[in-house]
Amino acid sequence: MSSRIFSPSVLVPYALLLGLVLGLGSAYWAVRGEYPVGGVQIGPWRTWPKIGTPDIDPYARAIIARRAEIPLAIGEGLALTATRDSEGRRLIAPCTYRIGSVMPATRFWTLAVYDRRNNPIRPELGRSGFTSSEILRNSAGGFDLVLSRNAQAGNWLQLTGEGPFSVILRLYDMPGAVGASTLEPHALPSIERLGCAS
């Protein structure tokens, strides 16, 4: 009986099935989350500068295809993602955050909140982000943007749900000398947790 279990007619299909399951499983794991390689961390923000270039890696290409995204080309700008605050704590919807107050030199920027599936949030008021042309600024030219479930004065985005979320900052038409390699944490907005609902 043992010779039948270890015969080639049994082992070959088993090995092929095992290889197929492991191959598909590892491929799904590699493309289900963030881009696995090439990330640059700048304070709470993370960016993948090669995403919009010909040097993009195959994993990132597969993730972009799976999400049906069109990344910014290298000459168009830079996209930065935050999933944690400036203290390294996960961004979660029951908490209130303040983002501000500086921004790198750029012609135009957008900042939007996304859910755990990387879709724009859909709050009751309909707004999921701000642009540089519509945000309210203080007398020094800076700004504060508050993310909270409860209404806030000034620049406010309503958070929904219970779990984690991310913030995506897109910088368009940056000066030629400015890029991911030259950005410092003090040149990007901080993300400060103000408190959490009990």
PyMOL commands that place a pseudoatom at each C-alpha (Angstrom):
pseudoatom trace, name=CA, resn=MET, resi=1, chain=A, elem=C, hetatm=0, pos=[0.000, 0.000, 0.000]
pseudoatom trace, name=CA, resn=SER, resi=2, chain=A, elem=C, hetatm=0, pos=[2.858, 2.379, 0.795]
pseudoatom trace, name=CA, resn=SER, resi=3, chain=A, elem=C, hetatm=0, pos=[4.284, 1.898, -2.708]
pseudoatom trace, name=CA, resn=ARG, resi=4, chain=A, elem=C, hetatm=0, pos=[0.975, 3.116, -4.195]
pseudoatom trace, name=CA, resn=ILE, resi=5, chain=A, elem=C, hetatm=0, pos=[1.062, 6.303, -2.044]
pseudoatom trace, name=CA, resn=PHE, resi=6, chain=A, elem=C, hetatm=0, pos=[4.597, 7.212, -3.214]
pseudoatom trace, name=CA, resn=SER, resi=7, chain=A, elem=C, hetatm=0, pos=[4.152, 6.210, -6.848]
pseudoatom trace, name=CA, resn=PRO, resi=8, chain=A, elem=C, hetatm=0, pos=[4.805, 8.872, -9.549]
pseudoatom trace, name=CA, resn=SER, resi=9, chain=A, elem=C, hetatm=0, pos=[1.169, 8.778, -10.659]
pseudoatom trace, name=CA, resn=VAL, resi=10, chain=A, elem=C, hetatm=0, pos=[0.188, 10.075, -7.187]
pseudoatom trace, name=CA, resn=LEU, resi=11, chain=A, elem=C, hetatm=0, pos=[3.176, 12.324, -6.371]
pseudoatom trace, name=CA, resn=VAL, resi=12, chain=A, elem=C, hetatm=0, pos=[3.279, 14.299, -9.637]
pseudoatom trace, name=CA, resn=PRO, resi=13, chain=A, elem=C, hetatm=0, pos=[-0.327, 15.595, -9.495]
pseudoatom trace, name=CA, resn=TYR, resi=14, chain=A, elem=C, hetatm=0, pos=[0.104, 16.285, -5.759]
pseudoatom trace, name=CA, resn=ALA, resi=15, chain=A, elem=C, hetatm=0, pos=[3.305, 18.287, -6.380]
pseudoatom trace, name=CA, resn=LEU, resi=16, chain=A, elem=C, hetatm=0, pos=[1.656, 20.241, -9.219]
pseudoatom trace, name=CA, resn=LEU, resi=17, chain=A, elem=C, hetatm=0, pos=[-1.372, 21.060, -7.072]
pseudoatom trace, name=CA, resn=LEU, resi=18, chain=A, elem=C, hetatm=0, pos=[0.824, 22.093, -4.142]
pseudoatom trace, name=CA, resn=GLY, resi=19, chain=A, elem=C, hetatm=0, pos=[2.940, 24.295, -6.412]
pseudoatom trace, name=CA, resn=LEU, resi=20, chain=A, elem=C, hetatm=0, pos=[-0.160, 25.924, -7.877]
pseudoatom trace, name=CA, resn=VAL, resi=21, chain=A, elem=C, hetatm=0, pos=[-1.654, 26.659, -4.443]
pseudoatom trace, name=CA, resn=LEU, resi=22, chain=A, elem=C, hetatm=0, pos=[1.626, 28.041, -3.064]
pseudoatom trace, name=CA, resn=GLY, resi=23, chain=A, elem=C, hetatm=0, pos=[2.306, 30.098, -6.195]
pseudoatom trace, name=CA, resn=LEU, resi=24, chain=A, elem=C, hetatm=0, pos=[-1.150, 31.669, -6.336]
pseudoatom trace, name=CA, resn=GLY, resi=25, chain=A, elem=C, hetatm=0, pos=[-1.177, 32.216, -2.567]
pseudoatom trace, name=CA, resn=SER, resi=26, chain=A, elem=C, hetatm=0, pos=[2.188, 33.962, -2.496]
pseudoatom trace, name=CA, resn=ALA, resi=27, chain=A, elem=C, hetatm=0, pos=[1.276, 36.104, -5.529]
pseudoatom trace, name=CA, resn=TYR, resi=28, chain=A, elem=C, hetatm=0, pos=[-1.970, 37.197, -3.867]
pseudoatom trace, name=CA, resn=TRP, resi=29, chain=A, elem=C, hetatm=0, pos=[-0.143, 37.989, -0.617]
pseudoatom trace, name=CA, resn=ALA, resi=30, chain=A, elem=C, hetatm=0, pos=[2.463, 40.080, -2.483]
pseudoatom trace, name=CA, resn=VAL, resi=31, chain=A, elem=C, hetatm=0, pos=[-0.114, 42.269, -4.286]
pseudoatom trace, name=CA, resn=ARG, resi=32, chain=A, elem=C, hetatm=0, pos=[-2.881, 42.599, -1.682]
pseudoatom trace, name=CA, resn=GLY, resi=33, chain=A, elem=C, hetatm=0, pos=[-1.400, 45.461, 0.373]
pseudoatom trace, name=CA, resn=GLU, resi=34, chain=A, elem=C, hetatm=0, pos=[1.137, 48.219, -0.069]
pseudoatom trace, name=CA, resn=TYR, resi=35, chain=A, elem=C, hetatm=0, pos=[3.931, 48.102, -2.599]
pseudoatom trace, name=CA, resn=PRO, resi=36, chain=A, elem=C, hetatm=0, pos=[6.428, 45.619, -1.090]
pseudoatom trace, name=CA, resn=VAL, resi=37, chain=A, elem=C, hetatm=0, pos=[9.702, 47.189, -2.282]
pseudoatom trace, name=CA, resn=GLY, resi=38, chain=A, elem=C, hetatm=0, pos=[11.188, 50.605, -3.035]
pseudoatom trace, name=CA, resn=GLY, resi=39, chain=A, elem=C, hetatm=0, pos=[9.422, 52.636, -0.332]
pseudoatom trace, name=CA, resn=VAL, resi=40, chain=A, elem=C, hetatm=0, pos=[10.930, 55.777, 1.205]
pseudoatom trace, name=CA, resn=GLN, resi=41, chain=A, elem=C, hetatm=0, pos=[9.783, 56.832, 4.698]
pseudoatom trace, name=CA, resn=ILE, resi=42, chain=A, elem=C, hetatm=0, pos=[9.702, 60.587, 5.451]
pseudoatom trace, name=CA, resn=GLY, resi=43, chain=A, elem=C, hetatm=0, pos=[8.262, 61.172, 8.928]
pseudoatom trace, name=CA, resn=PRO, resi=44, chain=A, elem=C, hetatm=0, pos=[4.738, 59.686, 8.950]
pseudoatom trace, name=CA, resn=TRP, resi=45, chain=A, elem=C, hetatm=0, pos=[4.635, 59.741, 5.130]
pseudoatom trace, name=CA, resn=ARG, resi=46, chain=A, elem=C, hetatm=0, pos=[5.724, 56.954, 2.801]
pseudoatom trace, name=CA, resn=THR, resi=47, chain=A, elem=C, hetatm=0, pos=[6.286, 57.223, -0.928]
pseudoatom trace, name=CA, resn=TRP, resi=48, chain=A, elem=C, hetatm=0, pos=[7.381, 54.956, -3.752]
pseudoatom trace, name=CA, resn=PRO, resi=49, chain=A, elem=C, hetatm=0, pos=[9.289, 57.248, -6.146]
pseudoatom trace, name=CA, resn=LYS, resi=50, chain=A, elem=C, hetatm=0, pos=[9.813, 54.615, -8.866]
pseudoatom trace, name=CA, resn=ILE, resi=51, chain=A, elem=C, hetatm=0, pos=[6.098, 53.863, -9.282]
pseudoatom trace, name=CA, resn=GLY, resi=52, chain=A, elem=C, hetatm=0, pos=[5.675, 56.369, -12.126]
pseudoatom trace, name=CA, resn=THR, resi=53, chain=A, elem=C, hetatm=0, pos=[8.931, 55.493, -13.897]
pseudoatom trace, name=CA, resn=PRO, resi=54, chain=A, elem=C, hetatm=0, pos=[10.090, 52.804, -16.337]
pseudoatom trace, name=CA, resn=ASP, resi=55, chain=A, elem=C, hetatm=0, pos=[12.037, 51.255, -13.402]
pseudoatom trace, name=CA, resn=ILE, resi=56, chain=A, elem=C, hetatm=0, pos=[8.828, 50.110, -11.658]
pseudoatom trace, name=CA, resn=ASP, resi=57, chain=A, elem=C, hetatm=0, pos=[9.135, 46.626, -10.166]
pseudoatom trace, name=CA, resn=PRO, resi=58, chain=A, elem=C, hetatm=0, pos=[6.776, 43.795, -11.239]
pseudoatom trace, name=CA, resn=TYR, resi=59, chain=A, elem=C, hetatm=0, pos=[5.026, 43.635, -7.846]
pseudoatom trace, name=CA, resn=ALA, resi=60, chain=A, elem=C, hetatm=0, pos=[4.121, 47.320, -7.989]
pseudoatom trace, name=CA, resn=ARG, resi=61, chain=A, elem=C, hetatm=0, pos=[2.965, 46.914, -11.583]
pseudoatom trace, name=CA, resn=ALA, resi=62, chain=A, elem=C, hetatm=0, pos=[0.659, 44.059, -10.499]
pseudoatom trace, name=CA, resn=ILE, resi=63, chain=A, elem=C, hetatm=0, pos=[-0.741, 46.092, -7.576]
pseudoatom trace, name=CA, resn=ILE, resi=64, chain=A, elem=C, hetatm=0, pos=[-1.466, 49.048, -9.877]
pseudoatom trace, name=CA, resn=ALA, resi=65, chain=A, elem=C, hetatm=0, pos=[-3.244, 46.748, -12.343]
pseudoatom trace, name=CA, resn=ARG, resi=66, chain=A, elem=C, hetatm=0, pos=[-5.245, 45.109, -9.536]
pseudoatom trace, name=CA, resn=ARG, resi=67, chain=A, elem=C, hetatm=0, pos=[-6.346, 48.508, -8.159]
pseudoatom trace, name=CA, resn=ALA, resi=68, chain=A, elem=C, hetatm=0, pos=[-6.901, 50.002, -11.637]
pseudoatom trace, name=CA, resn=GLU, resi=69, chain=A, elem=C, hetatm=0, pos=[-4.820, 53.031, -10.645]
pseudoatom trace, name=CA, resn=ILE, resi=70, chain=A, elem=C, hetatm=0, pos=[-2.980, 55.526, -12.815]
pseudoatom trace, name=CA, resn=PRO, resi=71, chain=A, elem=C, hetatm=0, pos=[0.156, 56.566, -10.893]
pseudoatom trace, name=CA, resn=LEU, resi=72, chain=A, elem=C, hetatm=0, pos=[1.767, 59.988, -11.174]
pseudoatom trace, name=CA, resn=ALA, resi=73, chain=A, elem=C, hetatm=0, pos=[4.604, 60.020, -13.687]
pseudoatom trace, name=CA, resn=ILE, resi=74, chain=A, elem=C, hetatm=0, pos=[7.969, 61.215, -12.452]
pseudoatom trace, name=CA, resn=GLY, resi=75, chain=A, elem=C, hetatm=0, pos=[7.541, 64.650, -14.078]
pseudoatom trace, name=CA, resn=GLU, resi=76, chain=A, elem=C, hetatm=0, pos=[3.976, 65.122, -12.806]
pseudoatom trace, name=CA, resn=GLY, resi=77, chain=A, elem=C, hetatm=0, pos=[4.488, 64.946, -9.059]
pseudoatom trace, name=CA, resn=LEU, resi=78, chain=A, elem=C, hetatm=0, pos=[4.767, 62.728, -6.026]
pseudoatom trace, name=CA, resn=ALA, resi=79, chain=A, elem=C, hetatm=0, pos=[2.204, 60.775, -4.008]
pseudoatom trace, name=CA, resn=LEU, resi=80, chain=A, elem=C, hetatm=0, pos=[2.779, 60.199, -0.281]
pseudoatom trace, name=CA, resn=THR, resi=81, chain=A, elem=C, hetatm=0, pos=[0.733, 57.918, 1.975]
pseudoatom trace, name=CA, resn=ALA, resi=82, chain=A, elem=C, hetatm=0, pos=[0.349, 58.016, 5.766]
pseudoatom trace, name=CA, resn=THR, resi=83, chain=A, elem=C, hetatm=0, pos=[-1.124, 55.120, 7.732]
pseudoatom trace, name=CA, resn=ARG, resi=84, chain=A, elem=C, hetatm=0, pos=[0.361, 56.257, 11.078]
pseudoatom trace, name=CA, resn=ASP, resi=85, chain=A, elem=C, hetatm=0, pos=[0.612, 59.545, 12.930]
pseudoatom trace, name=CA, resn=SER, resi=86, chain=A, elem=C, hetatm=0, pos=[3.874, 61.368, 13.676]
pseudoatom trace, name=CA, resn=GLU, resi=87, chain=A, elem=C, hetatm=0, pos=[4.296, 59.271, 16.840]
pseudoatom trace, name=CA, resn=GLY, resi=88, chain=A, elem=C, hetatm=0, pos=[4.026, 56.012, 14.886]
pseudoatom trace, name=CA, resn=ARG, resi=89, chain=A, elem=C, hetatm=0, pos=[0.495, 55.076, 16.038]
pseudoatom trace, name=CA, resn=ARG, resi=90, chain=A, elem=C, hetatm=0, pos=[-1.955, 53.584, 13.518]
pseudoatom trace, name=CA, resn=LEU, resi=91, chain=A, elem=C, hetatm=0, pos=[-4.518, 56.031, 12.111]
pseudoatom trace, name=CA, resn=ILE, resi=92, chain=A, elem=C, hetatm=0, pos=[-7.951, 54.865, 13.293]
pseudoatom trace, name=CA, resn=ALA, resi=93, chain=A, elem=C, hetatm=0, pos=[-11.377, 56.407, 12.756]
pseudoatom trace, name=CA, resn=PRO, resi=94, chain=A, elem=C, hetatm=0, pos=[-12.439, 56.831, 16.434]
pseudoatom trace, name=CA, resn=CYS, resi=95, chain=A, elem=C, hetatm=0, pos=[-9.563, 59.306, 16.972]
pseudoatom trace, name=CA, resn=THR, resi=96, chain=A, elem=C, hetatm=0, pos=[-9.172, 62.980, 16.059]
pseudoatom trace, name=CA, resn=TYR, resi=97, chain=A, elem=C, hetatm=0, pos=[-6.091, 64.200, 14.175]
pseudoatom trace, name=CA, resn=ARG, resi=98, chain=A, elem=C, hetatm=0, pos=[-4.590, 67.543, 13.177]
pseudoatom trace, name=CA, resn=ILE, resi=99, chain=A, elem=C, hetatm=0, pos=[-2.549, 67.729, 9.963]
pseudoatom trace, name=CA, resn=GLY, resi=100, chain=A, elem=C, hetatm=0, pos=[-0.411, 70.784, 9.252]
pseudoatom trace, name=CA, resn=SER, resi=101, chain=A, elem=C, hetatm=0, pos=[0.973, 73.229, 8.870]
pseudoatom trace, name=CA, resn=VAL, resi=102, chain=A, elem=C, hetatm=0, pos=[3.718, 73.214, 6.224]
pseudoatom trace, name=CA, resn=MET, resi=103, chain=A, elem=C, hetatm=0, pos=[3.884, 71.950, 2.652]
pseudoatom trace, name=CA, resn=PRO, resi=104, chain=A, elem=C, hetatm=0, pos=[6.838, 71.509, 0.261]
pseudoatom trace, name=CA, resn=ALA, resi=105, chain=A, elem=C, hetatm=0, pos=[7.229, 73.864, -2.685]
pseudoatom trace, name=CA, resn=THR, resi=106, chain=A, elem=C, hetatm=0, pos=[4.674, 72.718, -5.242]
pseudoatom trace, name=CA, resn=ARG, resi=107, chain=A, elem=C, hetatm=0, pos=[2.253, 74.347, -7.651]
pseudoatom trace, name=CA, resn=PHE, resi=108, chain=A, elem=C, hetatm=0, pos=[-0.770, 72.362, -6.457]
pseudoatom trace, name=CA, resn=TRP, resi=109, chain=A, elem=C, hetatm=0, pos=[-1.542, 69.640, -3.917]
pseudoatom trace, name=CA, resn=THR, resi=110, chain=A, elem=C, hetatm=0, pos=[-4.422, 67.445, -2.792]
pseudoatom trace, name=CA, resn=LEU, resi=111, chain=A, elem=C, hetatm=0, pos=[-4.979, 65.621, 0.483]
pseudoatom trace, name=CA, resn=ALA, resi=112, chain=A, elem=C, hetatm=0, pos=[-7.636, 62.922, 0.822]
pseudoatom trace, name=CA, resn=VAL, resi=113, chain=A, elem=C, hetatm=0, pos=[-8.715, 60.216, 3.275]
pseudoatom trace, name=CA, resn=TYR, resi=114, chain=A, elem=C, hetatm=0, pos=[-9.052, 56.579, 2.164]
pseudoatom trace, name=CA, resn=ASP, resi=115, chain=A, elem=C, hetatm=0, pos=[-10.568, 53.535, 3.859]
pseudoatom trace, name=CA, resn=ARG, resi=116, chain=A, elem=C, hetatm=0, pos=[-8.806, 50.222, 4.500]
pseudoatom trace, name=CA, resn=ARG, resi=117, chain=A, elem=C, hetatm=0, pos=[-9.649, 49.041, 0.970]
pseudoatom trace, name=CA, resn=ASN, resi=118, chain=A, elem=C, hetatm=0, pos=[-7.929, 52.113, -0.498]
pseudoatom trace, name=CA, resn=ASN, resi=119, chain=A, elem=C, hetatm=0, pos=[-11.215, 53.724, -1.585]
pseudoatom trace, name=CA, resn=PRO, resi=120, chain=A, elem=C, hetatm=0, pos=[-12.046, 57.378, -0.802]
pseudoatom trace, name=CA, resn=ILE, resi=121, chain=A, elem=C, hetatm=0, pos=[-14.182, 57.592, 2.331]
pseudoatom trace, name=CA, resn=ARG, resi=122, chain=A, elem=C, hetatm=0, pos=[-17.838, 58.464, 1.815]
pseudoatom trace, name=CA, resn=PRO, resi=123, chain=A, elem=C, hetatm=0, pos=[-18.919, 60.639, 4.758]
pseudoatom trace, name=CA, resn=GLU, resi=124, chain=A, elem=C, hetatm=0, pos=[-22.413, 62.068, 5.106]
pseudoatom trace, name=CA, resn=LEU, resi=125, chain=A, elem=C, hetatm=0, pos=[-21.237, 65.508, 4.020]
pseudoatom trace, name=CA, resn=GLY, resi=126, chain=A, elem=C, hetatm=0, pos=[-19.649, 64.120, 0.861]
pseudoatom trace, name=CA, resn=ARG, resi=127, chain=A, elem=C, hetatm=0, pos=[-16.159, 65.644, 1.216]
pseudoatom trace, name=CA, resn=SER, resi=128, chain=A, elem=C, hetatm=0, pos=[-13.233, 63.215, 1.384]
pseudoatom trace, name=CA, resn=GLY, resi=129, chain=A, elem=C, hetatm=0, pos=[-10.383, 65.653, 0.714]
pseudoatom trace, name=CA, resn=PHE, resi=130, chain=A, elem=C, hetatm=0, pos=[-9.050, 69.184, 0.221]
pseudoatom trace, name=CA, resn=THR, resi=131, chain=A, elem=C, hetatm=0, pos=[-6.972, 70.904, -2.447]
pseudoatom trace, name=CA, resn=SER, resi=132, chain=A, elem=C, hetatm=0, pos=[-4.411, 73.666, -2.001]
pseudoatom trace, name=CA, resn=SER, resi=133, chain=A, elem=C, hetatm=0, pos=[-6.724, 76.144, -3.727]
pseudoatom trace, name=CA, resn=GLU, resi=134, chain=A, elem=C, hetatm=0, pos=[-9.648, 75.669, -1.318]
pseudoatom trace, name=CA, resn=ILE, resi=135, chain=A, elem=C, hetatm=0, pos=[-8.025, 75.182, 2.072]
pseudoatom trace, name=CA, resn=LEU, resi=136, chain=A, elem=C, hetatm=0, pos=[-8.297, 77.987, 4.646]
pseudoatom trace, name=CA, resn=ARG, resi=137, chain=A, elem=C, hetatm=0, pos=[-4.919, 79.398, 5.695]
pseudoatom trace, name=CA, resn=ASN, resi=138, chain=A, elem=C, hetatm=0, pos=[-3.708, 81.392, 8.687]
pseudoatom trace, name=CA, resn=SER, resi=139, chain=A, elem=C, hetatm=0, pos=[-1.995, 84.776, 8.514]
pseudoatom trace, name=CA, resn=ALA, resi=140, chain=A, elem=C, hetatm=0, pos=[1.445, 83.131, 8.130]
pseudoatom trace, name=CA, resn=GLY, resi=141, chain=A, elem=C, hetatm=0, pos=[0.270, 81.085, 5.126]
pseudoatom trace, name=CA, resn=GLY, resi=142, chain=A, elem=C, hetatm=0, pos=[0.127, 77.787, 7.006]
pseudoatom trace, name=CA, resn=PHE, resi=143, chain=A, elem=C, hetatm=0, pos=[-2.931, 75.643, 7.621]
pseudoatom trace, name=CA, resn=ASP, resi=144, chain=A, elem=C, hetatm=0, pos=[-4.416, 73.121, 10.034]
pseudoatom trace, name=CA, resn=LEU, resi=145, chain=A, elem=C, hetatm=0, pos=[-6.689, 70.355, 8.809]
pseudoatom trace, name=CA, resn=VAL, resi=146, chain=A, elem=C, hetatm=0, pos=[-8.650, 68.305, 11.344]
pseudoatom trace, name=CA, resn=LEU, resi=147, chain=A, elem=C, hetatm=0, pos=[-9.818, 64.732, 10.777]
pseudoatom trace, name=CA, resn=SER, resi=148, chain=A, elem=C, hetatm=0, pos=[-12.603, 63.810, 13.166]
pseudoatom trace, name=CA, resn=ARG, resi=149, chain=A, elem=C, hetatm=0, pos=[-16.021, 62.188, 13.409]
pseudoatom trace, name=CA, resn=ASN, resi=150, chain=A, elem=C, hetatm=0, pos=[-17.404, 65.362, 14.989]
pseudoatom trace, name=CA, resn=ALA, resi=151, chain=A, elem=C, hetatm=0, pos=[-17.710, 68.719, 13.228]
pseudoatom trace, name=CA, resn=GLN, resi=152, chain=A, elem=C, hetatm=0, pos=[-14.781, 71.098, 13.688]
pseudoatom trace, name=CA, resn=ALA, resi=153, chain=A, elem=C, hetatm=0, pos=[-14.262, 74.756, 12.812]
pseudoatom trace, name=CA, resn=GLY, resi=154, chain=A, elem=C, hetatm=0, pos=[-12.097, 75.541, 9.779]
pseudoatom trace, name=CA, resn=ASN, resi=155, chain=A, elem=C, hetatm=0, pos=[-10.644, 72.810, 7.594]
pseudoatom trace, name=CA, resn=TRP, resi=156, chain=A, elem=C, hetatm=0, pos=[-12.394, 69.580, 8.617]
pseudoatom trace, name=CA, resn=LEU, resi=157, chain=A, elem=C, hetatm=0, pos=[-12.791, 66.136, 7.095]
pseudoatom trace, name=CA, resn=GLN, resi=158, chain=A, elem=C, hetatm=0, pos=[-15.315, 63.788, 8.647]
pseudoatom trace, name=CA, resn=LEU, resi=159, chain=A, elem=C, hetatm=0, pos=[-14.062, 60.297, 9.518]
pseudoatom trace, name=CA, resn=THR, resi=160, chain=A, elem=C, hetatm=0, pos=[-16.371, 57.311, 9.196]
pseudoatom trace, name=CA, resn=GLY, resi=161, chain=A, elem=C, hetatm=0, pos=[-16.295, 53.692, 10.300]
pseudoatom trace, name=CA, resn=GLU, resi=162, chain=A, elem=C, hetatm=0, pos=[-14.366, 52.081, 13.133]
pseudoatom trace, name=CA, resn=GLY, resi=163, chain=A, elem=C, hetatm=0, pos=[-11.109, 50.791, 11.728]
pseudoatom trace, name=CA, resn=PRO, resi=164, chain=A, elem=C, hetatm=0, pos=[-7.882, 52.038, 10.195]
pseudoatom trace, name=CA, resn=PHE, resi=165, chain=A, elem=C, hetatm=0, pos=[-7.643, 54.553, 7.380]
pseudoatom trace, name=CA, resn=SER, resi=166, chain=A, elem=C, hetatm=0, pos=[-4.930, 56.255, 5.353]
pseudoatom trace, name=CA, resn=VAL, resi=167, chain=A, elem=C, hetatm=0, pos=[-4.230, 59.773, 4.146]
pseudoatom trace, name=CA, resn=ILE, resi=168, chain=A, elem=C, hetatm=0, pos=[-2.805, 60.354, 0.671]
pseudoatom trace, name=CA, resn=LEU, resi=169, chain=A, elem=C, hetatm=0, pos=[-1.012, 63.609, -0.142]
pseudoatom trace, name=CA, resn=ARG, resi=170, chain=A, elem=C, hetatm=0, pos=[-0.318, 64.304, -3.816]
pseudoatom trace, name=CA, resn=LEU, resi=171, chain=A, elem=C, hetatm=0, pos=[2.169, 67.038, -4.738]
pseudoatom trace, name=CA, resn=TYR, resi=172, chain=A, elem=C, hetatm=0, pos=[1.865, 68.221, -8.348]
pseudoatom trace, name=CA, resn=ASP, resi=173, chain=A, elem=C, hetatm=0, pos=[4.393, 70.090, -10.478]
pseudoatom trace, name=CA, resn=MET, resi=174, chain=A, elem=C, hetatm=0, pos=[7.195, 70.267, -7.936]
pseudoatom trace, name=CA, resn=PRO, resi=175, chain=A, elem=C, hetatm=0, pos=[10.433, 72.155, -8.710]
pseudoatom trace, name=CA, resn=GLY, resi=176, chain=A, elem=C, hetatm=0, pos=[12.979, 69.989, -10.514]
pseudoatom trace, name=CA, resn=ALA, resi=177, chain=A, elem=C, hetatm=0, pos=[15.355, 69.791, -7.555]
pseudoatom trace, name=CA, resn=VAL, resi=178, chain=A, elem=C, hetatm=0, pos=[12.649, 68.623, -5.147]
pseudoatom trace, name=CA, resn=GLY, resi=179, chain=A, elem=C, hetatm=0, pos=[11.934, 64.914, -4.935]
pseudoatom trace, name=CA, resn=ALA, resi=180, chain=A, elem=C, hetatm=0, pos=[11.571, 62.058, -2.465]
pseudoatom trace, name=CA, resn=SER, resi=181, chain=A, elem=C, hetatm=0, pos=[15.336, 61.960, -1.873]
pseudoatom trace, name=CA, resn=THR, resi=182, chain=A, elem=C, hetatm=0, pos=[15.499, 65.646, -0.890]
pseudoatom trace, name=CA, resn=LEU, resi=183, chain=A, elem=C, hetatm=0, pos=[12.321, 65.937, 1.202]
pseudoatom trace, name=CA, resn=GLU, resi=184, chain=A, elem=C, hetatm=0, pos=[12.828, 66.155, 4.959]
pseudoatom trace, name=CA, resn=PRO, resi=185, chain=A, elem=C, hetatm=0, pos=[10.176, 65.372, 7.624]
pseudoatom trace, name=CA, resn=HIS, resi=186, chain=A, elem=C, hetatm=0, pos=[10.028, 69.055, 8.679]
pseudoatom trace, name=CA, resn=ALA, resi=187, chain=A, elem=C, hetatm=0, pos=[9.056, 69.998, 5.095]
pseudoatom trace, name=CA, resn=LEU, resi=188, chain=A, elem=C, hetatm=0, pos=[5.937, 67.796, 5.177]
pseudoatom trace, name=CA, resn=PRO, resi=189, chain=A, elem=C, hetatm=0, pos=[2.791, 68.183, 7.295]
pseudoatom trace, name=CA, resn=SER, resi=190, chain=A, elem=C, hetatm=0, pos=[2.854, 66.513, 10.694]
pseudoatom trace, name=CA, resn=ILE, resi=191, chain=A, elem=C, hetatm=0, pos=[-0.023, 64.276, 11.814]
pseudoatom trace, name=CA, resn=GLU, resi=192, chain=A, elem=C, hetatm=0, pos=[-0.892, 64.833, 15.461]
pseudoatom trace, name=CA, resn=ARG, resi=193, chain=A, elem=C, hetatm=0, pos=[-3.381, 62.706, 17.396]
pseudoatom trace, name=CA, resn=LEU, resi=194, chain=A, elem=C, hetatm=0, pos=[-5.571, 65.000, 19.517]
pseudoatom trace, name=CA, resn=GLY, resi=195, chain=A, elem=C, hetatm=0, pos=[-7.590, 62.310, 21.285]
pseudoatom trace, name=CA, resn=CYS, resi=196, chain=A, elem=C, hetatm=0, pos=[-9.783, 59.255, 20.820]
pseudoatom trace, name=CA, resn=ALA, resi=197, chain=A, elem=C, hetatm=0, pos=[-13.394, 58.455, 21.603]
pseudoatom trace, name=CA, resn=SER, resi=198, chain=A, elem=C, hetatm=0, pos=[-13.789, 56.149, 24.571]
for i in range(1, 198): cmd.bond("trace and resi %d" % i, "trace and resi %d" % (i + 1))
show_as sticks, trace
zoom trace
